[in-house]
Amino acid sequence: MARPAKAMKKKPDRAVRKILAERGLASEVARACKVSRQAIDYWDRVPPRHAQKVSKIIEMPLHWIRPDIFPKP
């Protein structure tokens, strides 16, 4: 019997890459969003419900974090 194919994880977007690249930033985001630090590792993009908190923490505008939801002003 054949093994099921592994699910391919999408490459994180630039906001998640920034969060993961800076030391301690993922822990700060996790605390603010009330999720585990490990949950951040599974994000391929910032969930919409956390976008505003992440925007304040990483000091980037919402349209940079989620351009599909928040259009550029």
PERA-V380853 format. One record per run of one state. SS is the DSSP state (alpha for helix, beta for strand, coil for the rest). FROM is the first residue (numbers start at 0). TO is the last residue. If there is no record, write none. Layout:
SS_FROM_TO / SS_FROM_TO
This chain:
coil_0_12 / alpha_13_20 / coil_21_23 / alpha_24_32 / coil_33_35 / alpha_36_40 / coil_41_46 / alpha_47_57 / coil_58_60 / alpha_61_64 / coil_65_72
